[in-house]
Amino acid sequence: MDIQQNPEIIDQDRRRFLSATTSGLVAASAIGFIPSAPTVAATPDAIRPFRANIPEVALADLRRRLANTRLPEQETVSDFSQGVPLKTVEQLLRHWQTRYDWRKVEARLNSYPQFLTEIDGLDIHFIHVRSKHANALPLIVTHGWPGSIIEQLKIIEPLTNPTAPGGTAEDAFHIVIPSLPGYGFSGKPKATGWGAERIARAWTTLMRRLGYQHFVAQGGDWGALVTEQIGVQAPKELLGIHTNMPGAVPAEINQAAFAGAPAPAGLSDEEKSTYDQLVFFYKHVYYALWMGTRPQTATAFADSPIGLATFIIDHDGRSLELIARVFDGKPEGLSPDDVLDNITLYWLTNTGVTSARLYWENKLPFFTPKGVQVPVAVSAFPDELYQTPRSWAERAYPKLIHYNKLAKGGHFAAWEQPKFLTEELRAGFRPLRKSI
């Protein structure tokens, strides 16, 4: 039975959320600036209501640190080859100091039902929004690094309420958006072992705990690895997955690209273009190599907000160029506040280092096939780290049910191009609704 059809579960969840709203909820930890759970007796698998409530002292501390920022000298090149240009850093700093208001995004977060639940000894924070439509399809969406649940806020309304923008009720979703362990308001692992495989099992536990007897999963970046691991584990409730960063590169091609070798013979023009994207990315993947080997060395992320921000916006070449344009007064998909909402969440929760440890934990290849046998939908955005050709997607996913090569969009699809991603999720999962 779908949870939407179970009034007892719905009423129980409603009561939890209303209780959170009326009680004023949580005092914040003065050490970590992370709102705590209510101090009431609860079983380990209880679902506890949550509201973000960053203390003013934390925001005052942020303002003080920004005012005392010491910047480096200007780069000696006219492009992005030395990293984030000083001009972009200065523009970001100025906006953060003079125009940014954290309370706006905090209020936006708190406009959605949020919860904490303990899974495998760790508190997991998540947003859970149910559609009003009776046959809505349960969907769990996972963010990546340097992302957060803020990336997915733009897709909540169109996915849960598709009739508002002129869509059909048949495309409705119930949506669950968890914060990865060590990210945002989720707990910070105190021991090793929280890689993508374990997170995938935790997400299945979460969906079962919410009462869903079937669901689909979606993700990009780390969310793509976690989602593919859910597909590999193939719990009985899982109908299929969607990814906008597919693990579809043939192993031998991935190995050649990592080595920076000339393109292998026999590639089509489309595959050759993708190969060139991979070679470029592997030449500029310093951030992942650093976090994957020495995450604790990034202690400065806990001490310098502008240092944390600069590292975050330099995820990949295309994303950096986009963000630089945004702060240069040319918004395209993102606004300056969008960028700073995400960065400020990292700062206030002190998760610069704990989020980086996911790279250290990882034992999986990012881009090669993992052996997913469940139905898969793929959306290939042009400014992704690589734009997956259909030929590779078909080889990687025996049950490919949807493939679309989009004309616009990059690595942070939900954040930058929410309309396109929403349409892709509707189309990609539409065939699976028939099996419910």
N, C-alpha and C positions, 0 to 999 in steps of 0.2 A: 504493500500500500504506500502510495506517495505521501510524504509528510503534509502536503497541502490538503490532503483529504482526511487528515486526522485532527479533529477539533481539539482534542485533549492536549496534543503536543503544541498546537498553535497557541492555545490559551496559556499554557505553561510558559512558553517563550515570551508571550506578550507581557505576562506578569513580571517576568524577570526584567524586561526592558523598562517597563513603567516604574518598577521599584528602583532601578538605577537612576531614572530621570528625576523622580521625586525625592530621593534621599540625599541628593547633592553629591553623593558618592565621594570620590577618593581624595584622600590627602596624598601629597606627593612626597617621594623620598627626597630629602634634602641632599643626599649624596649623589644619587644617580639621576635625579630629576625625572624619574619614571613614576607615573601614578600607580599607586598600589591597589591591590584587590581589597574588597570589603573585609573587615575583620570579623567574619562570622564563620561558625563551624561549617565545613563543607566536605563532602566526600571527594577523593582525588579526581573523579570523573565528572564532578559538578560543572555546570556552565554558569559562570558568574558574570553579572553585568559590569560594564566598564565604561568610563568616560575619561577622556584626556583632560588633564587639569594641571598644566605646567605652572609652578609657583612663580610669582613675579620676580623673586630674587634671582631665579635662573635667567630670566630675560634681561634683568639689569646687569647681570654678570656678562651676558653675551654682548650687550651694548658697550660695556667697559672694554672688553677684549677687542671688539671691532675698532673702537676709538684709539686703541694702543697698537694697532697693526703696524708692523714694519715690513715694507714691501722691498722686493729686490730691484736691481737695476733693470732697465729696459733690455729686451732681447736684441741681439745683433743681426737679426734677419727680418725680412718683411713678410714672412709667412708663418705657418704654424709648426714649422719643423723643430723649433726649440720648446714646444709646449704651449701652454696658455699665454697669449700675449699680455703684457703688462696693462695695456689699455682695457682689455676685457676684465681683468682682475679689479682695476680701479672702478670701472663702471658697476660691476657686481657689488663691490664694497660700498659705493655711494648709495646704490639702491637699498641695500640691506640696512644702512644707517639711517636713511632719510625718508624712505617711502614704504618700507615693508612692515607688515603687521601680522605677527604670528597668530594673534587671537582670531583672525578671520578664518584661517585654515583649521584651527582648533575647533571653532564653532561648526565648520563644515563637517569635520570628522564626527563631531558629537551629534550631528543631525541624523546620523545613521546608527542603527543598533550595533553596538560593539560588545564583545565578550572576551573573557579569559577562560581557558580550561586547561587542566594539567594533563599532558600526554607524555608518557614515558619519563616522568619525573620533572618535566619542564613546562612552565606556563606558556601557552600559545595564545596570542592575541588575534582576534579576527573580527571582521565586519560580516554581518549576516543579514541580508535583505531579501525578504520573501516577496514574490510577485503576488498581485491580487488575482491573477489569472489561474484558474483551477488546474490546468494541465501544464503548468510551467515546468521546465526541465532544470533539475539541480545542477549547478555548475560551480566548480572550485577553480579560482584563478590565482596563479602564483606570480609574484614579482621577481625581480632579480637584483643585482648590484650594478650600479649604485642607485637602485630604485627602492621603492617602498610601496605600501598600500596607497599612497597618494597618487601613484601612476594610474591606478584603476578607478579612481573616484569618478572620472568622466564617463565611464561606461556603465555605471550602476543603473542610472535612470533609464537609458534606452534599452538595456537588456531586461530589466524587471518590468518596465511599463512600455512595451513597444507600441501600444495603440496611441500614446500621447503624440509622437511625431508622425503618426499616420501609418504605422505598421499594423500587423495583425497579432491577435492574442496567441495564435499558434506558435509564434516565435518567442514567447516569454520564457524567462529563466528566473529561478531562485539563485541568488549569487552569494557565494562564500569567498571572502578575500582574507587569507591569513597573512600575518607577518612572519617571515622566516625566523627561525631561531637565531638569536643574536642581533636581530634587526628590530627597529622601531620599539613597540611596546611589548613584544614577546620577551620571554625569559632569555638570559644569556647562559649558554651551556658552561658548566663548571668542569667538565671533563670532555675528553675527545670522543668522537664517534658520531657526531651529527653531520653526516654527509647527505647527499641527495637521496640515497637509497632509504636511509632512516626517516628523512623528512617525508618521502613519498608514503611510507607506511603510516606515519603520523597523520597525514592528510586523509588517508582512508579511514583511520580510526575516528578522525574528526567528523567526517561525513556520516559514518555509522552512528556516532554519538548524537548527531543532529536528527537522526531518525530516517535518513534517506536510504531507500532500498535500491536506488539506481542513481547514477550521476555521470557527468562528463567533466573533463579537466582541461585547463588551458594554461599556457605559460610562454614567456619569452625570457631570454638570458638564463639565469639560474632557474627561473620558473619553467623553462623548456626542459632542462635536465630533470627537474623534479617530476614534471608532468610525464616525460618519457619513462621515468622509472615507475610511475604508477601504471603506465601501459605495459611495461615489462612484467611487473608483479601481477597485473591483470586480476585484481579482486573481482569477485563475482558481481558486485554492484556496478562496475565500470562499463559504460556503454562504448566509450571511445574518447579520443583526445584531439586537441587542436594545438598546433605550435606555430609561432611566427619566427622561431629560430631552430629549424629542423636539424637533427643529427643525421644528415643524409649524404655527407661527402664520402665517396669510396675511400677505404683506408689507404690504398696506395697513392691516391691523389692527395689526400690530406698529408701524408708523410712527405711527399715531394714539395708541397707548398710550404710546410713547416721548415724544410731545409732551404727554401728559396731557390729551388732548382727550376730550370726551364719547364714550360708546360709539357706534360707527357703527350706523346703522339696520339692521334685519334680522337681528340676532343672536338666537339662541335664548336661553332663560334660562341654560342651561348655558354657552354661549359668552359671555354677558354676565358671568357669574360669573368665568370665566377672564380676561376682559378686565380686570375690576377687580383681579385678582391681578397682572396685568402692570403696570398703572398704578402700583400700590403698590410693586412691585419697582423699577420705573424711577425712582421718587422716592427710593429708598434704595440706589442702586447706587454710592454714592460710592467704595467700596473698589475696584471694577473700573475706574472712571474714573481714580482716582489711579494704580493700578498700570499701567493702559494708557497713561498719558502720562508719568509721572515715577517709574518703579520704583526708580531708583537713589537717589531722595530718601528712601526707606525705610531708610536706613542704621541707624536706631535698632533695627531688627529684628535686627541683628547684635550689638547692644550690650546690649539690655534684654530679658531673657526674659519679664518680665511685660508689657512693651509689645507684644512679639510675640504673646503669648497673648491679650491683650485684642483685638487686631486680628483674630486668627484666629477667635475665637468669635463675632464680630459679622458673620458672612457674610451672613445674611438674618434677617428678623424672627422667623420661626417657629423657626429653628434656635437663635437666641439665647435665646428664651423656654424652649425645651426644655433647653438647657444650664444656664440659670439655675436651673431647677427641679431639675436633677440635683445641683447644688452646694448646693441648699437642702434636700437630704435627701429628694427625691421622684424617685428614679430612674425613667426611662421610656425604655426602649430603650437608653440609654447609662448608663454609670457614670462617676464622677469620674475613675477610672483610664483608661477609654476615651478621654476627652477629653484627658487629660494625656499618654497614650501618643503620640498624634498630635502634640501641640504639642512635646513633648520631642524627638521625632525631628527636627522642623524646627529646633529650637534646636541640638541636638548636631551636626547636619550643616551648620549655618549656611546654610540654604537659604531664609531669609525673603525675601531680595532676588532670588536667582536664580530662584526659583519665580514671583515676581511678574512677571518679564520675559516670561513666556508671554502675559500680557495685552498687553504692548507689541508683541509679535510678531504678534498675531492680526489678520487682515484679514477674517475671516468673521463674519457675523451669528450670534448665538447661537441665536435662536429661530425663524428663518424656514427654509423648505425649502431643501435643498442640491442636490436632484436625485438622490436615492438611488433606484436602480432595482432593487437586489437585494431579496430577501425581508426584511421588517422585523417585529419584534415590539415592541410598546409596552406599558409598564406605567405607568399614570398615578396617582401618589400624591397624596393631597389636599393635603399641606403642601409640595409641590414649589413652586418659584418660580411655576409655573403648572400647573394640572392639565389636561392636554390633552383636549379633547373628541374623541370618536370621529370626528366629522365632519371635523375638521381633520386628524387622523391619516390618514384615508382619502384626503384630497386631497394630502397631503404624500408619502405612500408608496404608489405604485401597486400594490406587491406586499405589502400589509399582511397578515400571516399570523396575527397575534395582537394583540388589544387587550383590556386589562382595567383597569377603573377601581377602584382599591383604596379601602378605607374608612379605612386608617390608614397613616401613614408620611410622611416628608418628603424633603428634598434628599439626605441621605446614606443611601440605602436599604440598602445592604449592611451598613453600620455600625449603623444604628438598628433596622432590621427585616429581619435576615438570613433569617429563616424565610420571610417573604413574598416576598423577592426570589428566594430559592432556588426556591420553587414557581413563580414567574413564569418563571424561566429554563428550568426543566424543561418547562413547558407551552408556552412561546414557541418553543423550538427543537425540540420533539417532531416537528412535521411535516417538518422538514428531515432528520431521521435516515433517512427513507424513501428519500432521494435518494442516500445513500452507497452 
